[in-house]
Amino acid sequence: MRSSLKSWLDQSVISRATRAERREVPGLIAYHTEGSSALPDSVRNISASGMYLLTSARWSLGSAVDLTLQRHGKPEQYAENRVQMRAMPVRLGPDGIGLSFVQMKGARVRLWEDKFRETTEQIEPVDVVREFRVARAEAFLRRICPAVGDRASQALRSGVGSFRTESVIEIALRAEQSISSSDPAIRRRIHPDVLRQILENGSWAEVDWTRELWSNLLISSCSAAGTDRTGLEFTLLLSQMTLNQTRLLNWICGEASKQLAESGAAEPETVPCSKDRMKDVIGIGDLVRVEREVERLAELGLLKSHPRPTYFDDEDDLILCPTPLAMEFYARSRRQSESLAEMFKVSPVMGQASLSAGD
Protein backbone atom coordinates (compact mmCIF):
# COMPACT_ATOMS: atom_id res chain seq x y z
CA MET A 1 0.00 0.00 0.00
CA ARG A 2 2.75 2.42 0.95
CA SER A 3 4.64 1.47 -2.19
CA SER A 4 1.57 2.18 -4.34
CA LEU A 5 0.96 5.49 -2.60
CA LYS A 6 4.60 6.51 -3.03
CA SER A 7 4.45 5.57 -6.70
CA TRP A 8 1.32 7.68 -7.20
CA LEU A 9 2.88 10.65 -5.42
CA ASP A 10 6.06 10.32 -7.47
CA GLN A 11 4.05 10.29 -10.68
CA SER A 12 2.09 13.33 -9.54
CA VAL A 13 5.28 15.25 -8.83
CA ILE A 14 6.73 14.22 -12.17
CA SER A 15 3.54 15.32 -13.90
CA ARG A 16 3.65 18.75 -12.26
CA ALA A 17 7.32 19.11 -13.08
CA THR A 18 6.62 18.18 -16.70
CA ARG A 19 3.93 20.83 -17.00
CA ALA A 20 6.35 23.46 -15.73
CA GLU A 21 9.27 22.28 -17.84
CA ARG A 22 10.72 25.02 -20.01
CA ARG A 23 12.38 24.37 -23.34
CA GLU A 24 13.85 26.37 -26.16
CA VAL A 25 11.86 26.57 -29.38
CA PRO A 26 14.04 28.24 -32.04
CA GLY A 27 12.06 30.59 -34.27
CA LEU A 28 9.28 31.26 -31.76
CA ILE A 29 8.59 34.96 -31.26
CA ALA A 30 6.04 37.13 -29.46
CA TYR A 31 4.63 40.38 -30.84
CA HIS A 32 3.58 43.19 -28.51
CA THR A 33 2.24 46.61 -29.38
CA GLU A 34 3.70 49.99 -28.55
CA GLY A 35 1.42 52.73 -29.79
CA SER A 36 0.49 51.77 -33.33
CA SER A 37 3.53 49.54 -33.86
CA ALA A 38 3.73 45.76 -33.49
CA LEU A 39 7.17 44.80 -32.18
CA PRO A 40 8.61 41.24 -32.21
CA ASP A 41 10.77 39.69 -29.47
CA SER A 42 12.38 36.26 -29.39
CA VAL A 43 11.21 33.66 -26.90
CA ARG A 44 14.23 32.15 -25.14
CA ASN A 45 12.26 29.34 -23.53
CA ILE A 46 8.63 28.45 -22.86
CA SER A 47 6.54 26.13 -20.72
CA ALA A 48 2.85 25.49 -20.20
CA SER A 49 2.74 28.18 -17.52
CA GLY A 50 5.03 30.92 -18.81
CA MET A 51 8.06 31.97 -20.83
CA TYR A 52 11.19 34.08 -20.83
CA LEU A 53 11.12 36.81 -23.44
CA LEU A 54 14.28 38.42 -24.81
CA THR A 55 13.22 42.05 -24.90
CA SER A 56 14.29 45.54 -24.05
CA ALA A 57 10.79 46.35 -22.79
CA ARG A 58 10.44 46.85 -19.05
CA TRP A 59 6.85 46.22 -18.09
CA SER A 60 5.86 46.60 -14.45
CA LEU A 61 5.82 43.41 -12.41
CA GLY A 62 2.27 42.19 -11.94
CA SER A 63 0.86 44.16 -14.88
CA ALA A 64 -1.02 42.57 -17.79
CA VAL A 65 0.70 42.30 -21.17
CA ASP A 66 -1.00 41.10 -24.37
CA LEU A 67 1.27 39.10 -26.65
CA THR A 68 0.86 37.19 -29.89
CA LEU A 69 2.90 34.02 -30.27
CA GLN A 70 3.89 32.89 -33.76
CA ARG A 71 6.85 31.71 -35.82
CA HIS A 72 9.60 34.15 -36.80
CA GLY A 73 8.56 36.63 -39.47
CA LYS A 74 6.00 39.29 -40.19
CA PRO A 75 2.70 39.25 -38.26
CA GLU A 76 0.77 36.18 -39.33
CA GLN A 77 -2.21 36.86 -41.54
CA TYR A 78 -4.05 33.62 -40.75
CA ALA A 79 -5.50 33.11 -37.27
CA GLU A 80 -4.54 29.43 -37.06
CA ASN A 81 -0.85 30.39 -37.25
CA ARG A 82 -0.89 32.67 -34.20
CA VAL A 83 -2.28 32.71 -30.68
CA GLN A 84 -2.98 35.68 -28.45
CA MET A 85 -1.79 35.28 -24.89
CA ARG A 86 -2.12 37.50 -21.84
CA ALA A 87 0.89 37.35 -19.56
CA MET A 88 2.05 38.88 -16.30
CA PRO A 89 5.69 39.94 -15.80
CA VAL A 90 7.06 38.16 -12.73
CA ARG A 91 10.83 38.57 -13.10
CA LEU A 92 13.12 41.12 -14.71
CA GLY A 93 16.33 39.71 -16.19
CA PRO A 94 19.42 41.34 -17.67
CA ASP A 95 18.27 40.58 -21.23
CA GLY A 96 14.53 40.19 -20.90
CA ILE A 97 11.51 39.40 -18.76
CA GLY A 98 10.06 36.25 -17.23
CA LEU A 99 6.29 36.10 -17.73
CA SER A 100 3.52 33.95 -16.34
CA PHE A 101 0.49 33.18 -18.52
CA VAL A 102 -2.94 34.24 -17.28
CA GLN A 103 -6.43 33.36 -18.60
CA MET A 104 -5.37 29.71 -18.64
CA LYS A 105 -7.84 28.41 -16.03
CA GLY A 106 -8.53 24.74 -16.64
CA ALA A 107 -6.28 24.58 -19.72
CA ARG A 108 -4.43 21.30 -20.22
CA VAL A 109 -1.37 22.38 -22.14
CA ARG A 110 0.59 19.34 -23.30
CA LEU A 111 3.67 20.96 -24.74
CA TRP A 112 6.17 18.26 -23.91
CA GLU A 113 3.76 15.35 -23.59
CA ASP A 114 2.28 12.83 -26.01
CA LYS A 115 3.84 13.13 -29.46
CA PHE A 116 6.19 15.90 -28.28
CA ARG A 117 7.76 13.68 -25.64
CA GLU A 118 7.95 10.66 -27.94
CA THR A 119 10.02 12.35 -30.63
CA THR A 120 13.61 13.52 -30.63
CA GLU A 121 12.93 16.03 -33.39
CA GLN A 122 13.05 19.74 -32.67
CA ILE A 123 9.64 21.12 -31.71
CA GLU A 124 8.53 23.74 -34.21
CA PRO A 125 6.93 27.11 -33.33
CA VAL A 126 3.74 26.05 -35.13
CA ASP A 127 3.42 23.08 -32.73
CA VAL A 128 3.58 25.39 -29.72
CA VAL A 129 1.07 27.84 -31.21
CA ARG A 130 -1.34 25.05 -32.10
CA GLU A 131 -1.11 23.48 -28.64
CA PHE A 132 -1.93 26.71 -26.84
CA ARG A 133 -4.82 27.39 -29.21
CA VAL A 134 -6.32 23.95 -28.62
CA ALA A 135 -5.76 24.04 -24.85
CA ARG A 136 -7.41 27.44 -24.44
CA ALA A 137 -10.35 26.57 -26.70
CA GLU A 138 -11.13 23.27 -24.97
CA ALA A 139 -10.83 24.84 -21.49
CA PHE A 140 -13.26 27.61 -22.48
CA LEU A 141 -15.80 25.15 -23.90
CA ARG A 142 -15.63 23.05 -20.74
CA ARG A 143 -16.27 26.11 -18.59
CA ILE A 144 -19.36 27.31 -20.46
CA CYS A 145 -20.84 23.82 -21.08
CA PRO A 146 -19.31 20.81 -19.30
CA ALA A 147 -21.81 18.47 -20.99
CA VAL A 148 -20.44 19.29 -24.44
CA GLY A 149 -16.95 20.49 -23.53
CA ASP A 150 -15.37 17.09 -22.89
CA ARG A 151 -16.62 15.64 -26.16
CA ALA A 152 -15.60 18.78 -28.02
CA SER A 153 -12.16 18.48 -26.46
CA GLN A 154 -11.71 15.00 -27.91
CA ALA A 155 -12.82 16.23 -31.32
CA LEU A 156 -10.41 19.17 -31.21
CA ARG A 157 -7.48 16.95 -30.27
CA SER A 158 -8.21 14.33 -32.92
CA GLY A 159 -8.92 16.79 -35.72
CA VAL A 160 -6.19 19.39 -35.27
CA GLY A 161 -5.10 20.69 -38.66
CA SER A 162 -8.42 20.34 -40.50
CA PHE A 163 -10.12 23.58 -41.50
CA ARG A 164 -13.32 22.63 -39.62
CA THR A 165 -11.40 22.10 -36.40
CA GLU A 166 -9.51 25.34 -36.88
CA SER A 167 -12.82 27.15 -37.37
CA VAL A 168 -14.18 25.77 -34.08
CA ILE A 169 -10.99 26.75 -32.27
CA GLU A 170 -11.10 30.29 -33.65
CA ILE A 171 -14.79 30.71 -32.78
CA ALA A 172 -14.13 29.59 -29.21
CA LEU A 173 -11.02 31.77 -28.79
CA ARG A 174 -12.80 34.88 -30.09
CA ALA A 175 -15.69 34.29 -27.70
CA GLU A 176 -13.32 33.68 -24.78
CA GLN A 177 -11.38 36.86 -25.53
CA SER A 178 -14.53 38.95 -25.66
CA ILE A 179 -16.03 37.49 -22.49
CA SER A 180 -12.82 37.80 -20.50
CA SER A 181 -12.39 41.40 -21.65
CA SER A 182 -15.90 42.42 -20.57
CA ASP A 183 -16.22 40.98 -17.06
CA PRO A 184 -14.44 37.67 -16.35
CA ALA A 185 -16.05 37.45 -12.91
CA ILE A 186 -19.55 36.94 -14.37
CA ARG A 187 -20.51 33.26 -14.65
CA ARG A 188 -21.57 32.35 -18.17
CA ARG A 189 -23.11 29.11 -19.38
CA ILE A 190 -24.68 28.02 -22.65
CA HIS A 191 -27.34 25.41 -23.35
CA PRO A 192 -25.77 22.18 -24.70
CA ASP A 193 -28.10 22.09 -27.73
CA VAL A 194 -27.17 25.63 -28.72
CA LEU A 195 -23.44 25.01 -28.35
CA ARG A 196 -23.62 21.79 -30.39
CA GLN A 197 -25.32 23.64 -33.25
CA ILE A 198 -22.84 26.51 -33.15
CA LEU A 199 -19.84 24.18 -33.22
CA GLU A 200 -21.33 21.91 -35.89
CA ASN A 201 -22.48 24.63 -38.27
CA GLY A 202 -19.80 27.18 -37.41
CA SER A 203 -17.08 24.66 -38.21
CA TRP A 204 -17.82 25.20 -41.91
CA ALA A 205 -16.98 28.92 -41.69
CA GLU A 206 -13.86 29.55 -43.74
CA VAL A 207 -13.54 33.35 -43.58
CA ASP A 208 -12.82 35.52 -40.55
CA TRP A 209 -15.94 37.66 -40.60
CA THR A 210 -18.30 34.66 -40.64
CA ARG A 211 -16.34 33.07 -37.79
CA GLU A 212 -16.86 36.35 -35.96
CA LEU A 213 -20.62 36.06 -36.48
CA TRP A 214 -20.66 32.52 -35.06
CA SER A 215 -18.55 33.65 -32.13
CA ASN A 216 -20.94 36.53 -31.45
CA LEU A 217 -23.92 34.18 -31.54
CA LEU A 218 -22.15 32.00 -28.99
CA ILE A 219 -21.59 35.00 -26.72
CA SER A 220 -25.15 36.29 -27.02
CA SER A 221 -26.52 32.78 -26.28
CA CYS A 222 -24.76 32.60 -22.91
CA SER A 223 -26.56 33.28 -19.66
CA ALA A 224 -25.97 32.78 -15.95
CA ALA A 225 -28.01 29.56 -15.81
CA GLY A 226 -27.28 28.24 -19.31
CA THR A 227 -30.90 27.19 -19.87
CA ASP A 228 -31.78 29.61 -22.69
CA ARG A 229 -32.48 27.79 -25.98
CA THR A 230 -33.54 30.84 -28.04
CA GLY A 231 -30.12 30.89 -29.68
CA LEU A 232 -31.12 27.81 -31.70
CA GLU A 233 -33.33 29.88 -33.98
CA PHE A 234 -30.52 32.25 -34.86
CA THR A 235 -27.88 29.55 -35.38
CA LEU A 236 -30.29 27.82 -37.75
CA LEU A 237 -30.80 31.05 -39.69
CA LEU A 238 -27.08 31.70 -40.06
CA SER A 239 -26.45 28.12 -41.18
CA GLN A 240 -28.99 28.54 -44.01
CA MET A 241 -27.54 31.76 -45.46
CA THR A 242 -24.83 32.05 -48.08
CA LEU A 243 -22.00 34.55 -47.70
CA ASN A 244 -23.71 37.00 -50.07
CA GLN A 245 -27.02 36.71 -48.25
CA THR A 246 -25.32 37.30 -44.90
CA ARG A 247 -23.49 40.35 -46.22
CA LEU A 248 -26.67 41.73 -47.70
CA LEU A 249 -28.74 41.22 -44.54
CA ASN A 250 -26.12 42.81 -42.30
CA TRP A 251 -25.96 45.84 -44.57
CA ILE A 252 -29.75 46.23 -44.77
CA CYS A 253 -30.20 45.96 -40.99
CA GLY A 254 -27.40 48.42 -40.39
CA GLU A 255 -28.86 50.95 -42.82
CA ALA A 256 -32.50 50.65 -41.78
CA SER A 257 -33.94 53.22 -39.40
CA LYS A 258 -36.14 51.53 -36.82
CA GLN A 259 -39.22 52.14 -34.73
CA LEU A 260 -39.94 50.37 -31.48
CA ALA A 261 -43.62 49.46 -31.21
CA GLU A 262 -45.57 49.13 -27.96
CA SER A 263 -45.17 45.36 -28.22
CA GLY A 264 -41.40 45.81 -28.02
CA ALA A 265 -40.83 44.61 -31.58
CA ALA A 266 -38.56 46.54 -33.92
CA GLU A 267 -40.36 47.99 -36.91
CA PRO A 268 -37.65 48.76 -39.51
CA GLU A 269 -38.34 51.08 -42.38
CA THR A 270 -37.73 50.44 -46.07
CA VAL A 271 -34.15 50.65 -47.34
CA PRO A 272 -33.65 51.79 -50.97
CA CYS A 273 -30.57 50.38 -52.67
CA SER A 274 -29.29 51.15 -56.14
CA LYS A 275 -27.76 48.59 -58.48
CA ASP A 276 -24.36 50.23 -58.13
CA ARG A 277 -24.62 50.17 -54.35
CA MET A 278 -25.47 46.48 -54.46
CA LYS A 279 -22.24 45.83 -56.34
CA ASP A 280 -20.36 47.46 -53.46
CA VAL A 281 -22.26 45.48 -50.81
CA ILE A 282 -22.11 41.94 -52.20
CA GLY A 283 -20.14 42.29 -55.42
CA ILE A 284 -23.01 41.29 -57.71
CA GLY A 285 -24.28 43.51 -60.51
CA ASP A 286 -26.59 40.96 -62.16
CA LEU A 287 -30.11 42.02 -61.13
CA VAL A 288 -31.50 38.50 -61.58
CA ARG A 289 -28.92 37.03 -59.21
CA VAL A 290 -29.45 39.85 -56.74
CA GLU A 291 -33.19 39.27 -56.69
CA ARG A 292 -32.65 35.56 -56.04
CA GLU A 293 -30.58 36.40 -52.96
CA VAL A 294 -33.28 38.79 -51.78
CA GLU A 295 -36.03 36.22 -52.35
CA ARG A 296 -34.12 33.66 -50.26
CA LEU A 297 -33.88 36.11 -47.35
CA ALA A 298 -37.62 36.70 -47.64
CA GLU A 299 -38.23 32.93 -47.58
CA LEU A 300 -36.28 32.75 -44.31
CA GLY A 301 -38.52 35.43 -42.84
CA LEU A 302 -35.74 38.02 -42.72
CA LEU A 303 -37.05 40.43 -45.36
CA LYS A 304 -40.62 41.50 -45.88
CA SER A 305 -42.12 40.08 -49.06
CA HIS A 306 -42.80 42.72 -51.67
CA PRO A 307 -46.39 43.08 -52.94
CA ARG A 308 -45.08 43.79 -56.45
CA PRO A 309 -43.83 41.00 -58.79
CA THR A 310 -40.29 42.29 -58.33
CA TYR A 311 -38.21 43.86 -55.56
CA PHE A 312 -36.96 46.51 -58.03
CA ASP A 313 -38.65 49.80 -58.80
CA ASP A 314 -38.86 51.43 -62.21
CA GLU A 315 -35.30 52.73 -61.90
CA ASP A 316 -33.85 49.35 -60.97
CA ASP A 317 -33.46 50.29 -57.33
CA LEU A 318 -34.04 47.57 -54.76
CA ILE A 319 -36.88 48.09 -52.28
CA LEU A 320 -35.90 46.22 -49.12
CA CYS A 321 -37.28 46.05 -45.59
CA PRO A 322 -35.93 43.79 -42.83
CA THR A 323 -38.35 42.05 -40.47
CA PRO A 324 -38.25 42.23 -36.66
CA LEU A 325 -36.71 38.73 -36.74
CA ALA A 326 -33.93 40.06 -38.96
CA MET A 327 -33.27 42.90 -36.54
CA GLU A 328 -33.03 40.51 -33.63
CA PHE A 329 -30.67 38.27 -35.60
CA TYR A 330 -28.59 41.32 -36.47
CA ALA A 331 -28.35 42.33 -32.82
CA ARG A 332 -27.54 38.77 -31.69
CA SER A 333 -24.79 38.51 -34.25
CA ARG A 334 -23.35 41.68 -32.72
CA ARG A 335 -23.08 39.99 -29.27
CA GLN A 336 -26.30 41.44 -27.89
CA SER A 337 -28.72 39.23 -25.94
CA GLU A 338 -31.01 41.79 -24.27
CA SER A 339 -34.44 43.03 -25.29
CA LEU A 340 -34.66 44.99 -28.53
CA ALA A 341 -34.94 48.28 -26.62
CA GLU A 342 -31.70 47.50 -24.77
CA MET A 343 -30.04 46.22 -27.93
CA PHE A 344 -30.48 49.57 -29.63
CA LYS A 345 -30.11 51.62 -26.46
CA VAL A 346 -33.49 53.36 -26.56
CA SER A 347 -36.69 53.51 -24.55
CA PRO A 348 -40.16 53.63 -26.13
CA VAL A 349 -41.67 57.11 -26.14
CA MET A 350 -45.44 57.50 -26.63
CA GLY A 351 -45.61 53.94 -27.83
CA GLN A 352 -42.86 54.30 -30.43
CA ALA A 353 -39.27 55.46 -30.48
CA SER A 354 -36.62 55.77 -33.13
CA LEU A 355 -33.87 53.18 -32.92
CA SER A 356 -30.26 53.45 -33.91
CA ALA A 357 -28.00 50.41 -34.10
CA GLY A 358 -25.61 50.76 -31.19
CA ASP A 359 -21.95 50.70 -32.14
C-alpha positions in Angstrom: 0.0 0.0 0.0 2.7 2.4 1.0 4.6 1.5 -2.2 1.6 2.2 -4.3 1.0 5.5 -2.6 4.6 6.5 -3.0 4.4 5.6 -6.7 1.3 7.7 -7.2 2.9 10.6 -5.4 6.1 10.3 -7.5 4.0 10.3 -10.7 2.1 13.3 -9.5 5.3 15.2 -8.8 6.7 14.2 -12.2 3.5 15.3 -13.9 3.6 18.7 -12.3 7.3 19.1 -13.1 6.6 18.2 -16.7 3.9 20.8 -17.0 6.3 23.5 -15.7 9.3 22.3 -17.8 10.7 25.0 -20.0 12.4 24.4 -23.3 13.9 26.4 -26.2 11.9 26.6 -29.4 14.0 28.2 -32.0 12.1 30.6 -34.3 9.3 31.3 -31.8 8.6 35.0 -31.3 6.0 37.1 -29.5 4.6 40.4 -30.8 3.6 43.2 -28.5 2.2 46.6 -29.4 3.7 50.0 -28.6 1.4 52.7 -29.8 0.5 51.8 -33.3 3.5 49.5 -33.9 3.7 45.8 -33.5 7.2 44.8 -32.2 8.6 41.2 -32.2 10.8 39.7 -29.5 12.4 36.3 -29.4 11.2 33.7 -26.9 14.2 32.1 -25.1 12.3 29.3 -23.5 8.6 28.5 -22.9 6.5 26.1 -20.7 2.8 25.5 -20.2 2.7 28.2 -17.5 5.0 30.9 -18.8 8.1 32.0 -20.8 11.2 34.1 -20.8 11.1 36.8 -23.4 14.3 38.4 -24.8 13.2 42.0 -24.9 14.3 45.5 -24.0 10.8 46.3 -22.8 10.4 46.8 -19.1 6.9 46.2 -18.1 5.9 46.6 -14.5 5.8 43.4 -12.4 2.3 42.2 -11.9 0.9 44.2 -14.9 -1.0 42.6 -17.8 0.7 42.3 -21.2 -1.0 41.1 -24.4 1.3 39.1 -26.6 0.9 37.2 -29.9 2.9 34.0 -30.3 3.9 32.9 -33.8 6.8 31.7 -35.8 9.6 34.1 -36.8 8.6 36.6 -39.5 6.0 39.3 -40.2 2.7 39.3 -38.3 0.8 36.2 -39.3 -2.2 36.9 -41.5 -4.0 33.6 -40.7 -5.5 33.1 -37.3 -4.5 29.4 -37.1 -0.9 30.4 -37.2 -0.9 32.7 -34.2 -2.3 32.7 -30.7 -3.0 35.7 -28.4 -1.8 35.3 -24.9 -2.1 37.5 -21.8 0.9 37.4 -19.6 2.1 38.9 -16.3 5.7 39.9 -15.8 7.1 38.2 -12.7 10.8 38.6 -13.1 13.1 41.1 -14.7 16.3 39.7 -16.2 19.4 41.3 -17.7 18.3 40.6 -21.2 14.5 40.2 -20.9 11.5 39.4 -18.8 10.1 36.3 -17.2 6.3 36.1 -17.7 3.5 33.9 -16.3 0.5 33.2 -18.5 -2.9 34.2 -17.3 -6.4 33.4 -18.6 -5.4 29.7 -18.6 -7.8 28.4 -16.0 -8.5 24.7 -16.6 -6.3 24.6 -19.7 -4.4 21.3 -20.2 -1.4 22.4 -22.1 0.6 19.3 -23.3 3.7 21.0 -24.7 6.2 18.3 -23.9 3.8 15.3 -23.6 2.3 12.8 -26.0 3.8 13.1 -29.5 6.2 15.9 -28.3 7.8 13.7 -25.6 8.0 10.7 -27.9 10.0 12.4 -30.6 13.6 13.5 -30.6 12.9 16.0 -33.4 13.0 19.7 -32.7 9.6 21.1 -31.7 8.5 23.7 -34.2 6.9 27.1 -33.3 3.7 26.1 -35.1 3.4 23.1 -32.7 3.6 25.4 -29.7 1.1 27.8 -31.2 -1.3 25.0 -32.1 -1.1 23.5 -28.6 -1.9 26.7 -26.8 -4.8 27.4 -29.2 -6.3 23.9 -28.6 -5.8 24.0 -24.8 -7.4 27.4 -24.4 -10.3 26.6 -26.7 -11.1 23.3 -25.0 -10.8 24.8 -21.5 -13.3 27.6 -22.5 -15.8 25.2 -23.9 -15.6 23.0 -20.7 -16.3 26.1 -18.6 -19.4 27.3 -20.5 -20.8 23.8 -21.1 -19.3 20.8 -19.3 -21.8 18.5 -21.0 -20.4 19.3 -24.4 -17.0 20.5 -23.5 -15.4 17.1 -22.9 -16.6 15.6 -26.2 -15.6 18.8 -28.0 -12.2 18.5 -26.5 -11.7 15.0 -27.9 -12.8 16.2 -31.3 -10.4 19.2 -31.2 -7.5 16.9 -30.3 -8.2 14.3 -32.9 -8.9 16.8 -35.7 -6.2 19.4 -35.3 -5.1 20.7 -38.7 -8.4 20.3 -40.5 -10.1 23.6 -41.5 -13.3 22.6 -39.6 -11.4 22.1 -36.4 -9.5 25.3 -36.9 -12.8 27.2 -37.4 -14.2 25.8 -34.1 -11.0 26.8 -32.3 -11.1 30.3 -33.7 -14.8 30.7 -32.8 -14.1 29.6 -29.2 -11.0 31.8 -28.8 -12.8 34.9 -30.1 -15.7 34.3 -27.7 -13.3 33.7 -24.8 -11.4 36.9 -25.5 -14.5 39.0 -25.7 -16.0 37.5 -22.5 -12.8 37.8 -20.5 -12.4 41.4 -21.7 -15.9 42.4 -20.6 -16.2 41.0 -17.1 -14.4 37.7 -16.4 -16.0 37.5 -12.9 -19.5 36.9 -14.4 -20.5 33.3 -14.6 -21.6 32.3 -18.2 -23.1 29.1 -19.4 -24.7 28.0 -22.7 -27.3 25.4 -23.3 -25.8 22.2 -24.7 -28.1 22.1 -27.7 -27.2 25.6 -28.7 -23.4 25.0 -28.3 -23.6 21.8 -30.4 -25.3 23.6 -33.2 -22.8 26.5 -33.1 -19.8 24.2 -33.2 -21.3 21.9 -35.9 -22.5 24.6 -38.3 -19.8 27.2 -37.4 -17.1 24.7 -38.2 -17.8 25.2 -41.9 -17.0 28.9 -41.7 -13.9 29.6 -43.7 -13.5 33.3 -43.6 -12.8 35.5 -40.6 -15.9 37.7 -40.6 -18.3 34.7 -40.6 -16.3 33.1 -37.8 -16.9 36.3 -36.0 -20.6 36.1 -36.5 -20.7 32.5 -35.1 -18.5 33.7 -32.1 -20.9 36.5 -31.5 -23.9 34.2 -31.5 -22.1 32.0 -29.0 -21.6 35.0 -26.7 -25.2 36.3 -27.0 -26.5 32.8 -26.3 -24.8 32.6 -22.9 -26.6 33.3 -19.7 -26.0 32.8 -15.9 -28.0 29.6 -15.8 -27.3 28.2 -19.3 -30.9 27.2 -19.9 -31.8 29.6 -22.7 -32.5 27.8 -26.0 -33.5 30.8 -28.0 -30.1 30.9 -29.7 -31.1 27.8 -31.7 -33.3 29.9 -34.0 -30.5 32.3 -34.9 -27.9 29.5 -35.4 -30.3 27.8 -37.8 -30.8 31.0 -39.7 -27.1 31.7 -40.1 -26.4 28.1 -41.2 -29.0 28.5 -44.0 -27.5 31.8 -45.5 -24.8 32.1 -48.1 -22.0 34.6 -47.7 -23.7 37.0 -50.1 -27.0 36.7 -48.2 -25.3 37.3 -44.9 -23.5 40.3 -46.2 -26.7 41.7 -47.7 -28.7 41.2 -44.5 -26.1 42.8 -42.3 -26.0 45.8 -44.6 -29.7 46.2 -44.8 -30.2 46.0 -41.0 -27.4 48.4 -40.4 -28.9 51.0 -42.8 -32.5 50.7 -41.8 -33.9 53.2 -39.4 -36.1 51.5 -36.8 -39.2 52.1 -34.7 -39.9 50.4 -31.5 -43.6 49.5 -31.2 -45.6 49.1 -28.0 -45.2 45.4 -28.2 -41.4 45.8 -28.0 -40.8 44.6 -31.6 -38.6 46.5 -33.9 -40.4 48.0 -36.9 -37.7 48.8 -39.5 -38.3 51.1 -42.4 -37.7 50.4 -46.1 -34.1 50.7 -47.3 -33.7 51.8 -51.0 -30.6 50.4 -52.7 -29.3 51.1 -56.1 -27.8 48.6 -58.5 -24.4 50.2 -58.1 -24.6 50.2 -54.3 -25.5 46.5 -54.5 -22.2 45.8 -56.3 -20.4 47.5 -53.5 -22.3 45.5 -50.8 -22.1 41.9 -52.2 -20.1 42.3 -55.4 -23.0 41.3 -57.7 -24.3 43.5 -60.5 -26.6 41.0 -62.2 -30.1 42.0 -61.1 -31.5 38.5 -61.6 -28.9 37.0 -59.2 -29.5 39.8 -56.7 -33.2 39.3 -56.7 -32.7 35.6 -56.0 -30.6 36.4 -53.0 -33.3 38.8 -51.8 -36.0 36.2 -52.3 -34.1 33.7 -50.3 -33.9 36.1 -47.4 -37.6 36.7 -47.6 -38.2 32.9 -47.6 -36.3 32.7 -44.3 -38.5 35.4 -42.8 -35.7 38.0 -42.7 -37.0 40.4 -45.4 -40.6 41.5 -45.9 -42.1 40.1 -49.1 -42.8 42.7 -51.7 -46.4 43.1 -52.9 -45.1 43.8 -56.4 -43.8 41.0 -58.8 -40.3 42.3 -58.3 -38.2 43.9 -55.6 -37.0 46.5 -58.0 -38.6 49.8 -58.8 -38.9 51.4 -62.2 -35.3 52.7 -61.9 -33.9 49.3 -61.0 -33.5 50.3 -57.3 -34.0 47.6 -54.8 -36.9 48.1 -52.3 -35.9 46.2 -49.1 -37.3 46.1 -45.6 -35.9 43.8 -42.8 -38.3 42.1 -40.5 -38.3 42.2 -36.7 -36.7 38.7 -36.7 -33.9 40.1 -39.0 -33.3 42.9 -36.5 -33.0 40.5 -33.6 -30.7 38.3 -35.6 -28.6 41.3 -36.5 -28.4 42.3 -32.8 -27.5 38.8 -31.7 -24.8 38.5 -34.3 -23.4 41.7 -32.7 -23.1 40.0 -29.3 -26.3 41.4 -27.9 -28.7 39.2 -25.9 -31.0 41.8 -24.3 -34.4 43.0 -25.3 -34.7 45.0 -28.5 -34.9 48.3 -26.6 -31.7 47.5 -24.8 -30.0 46.2 -27.9 -30.5 49.6 -29.6 -30.1 51.6 -26.5 -33.5 53.4 -26.6 -36.7 53.5 -24.6 -40.2 53.6 -26.1 -41.7 57.1 -26.1 -45.4 57.5 -26.6 -45.6 53.9 -27.8 -42.9 54.3 -30.4 -39.3 55.5 -30.5 -36.6 55.8 -33.1 -33.9 53.2 -32.9 -30.3 53.5 -33.9 -28.0 50.4 -34.1 -25.6 50.8 -31.2 -21.9 50.7 -32.1 
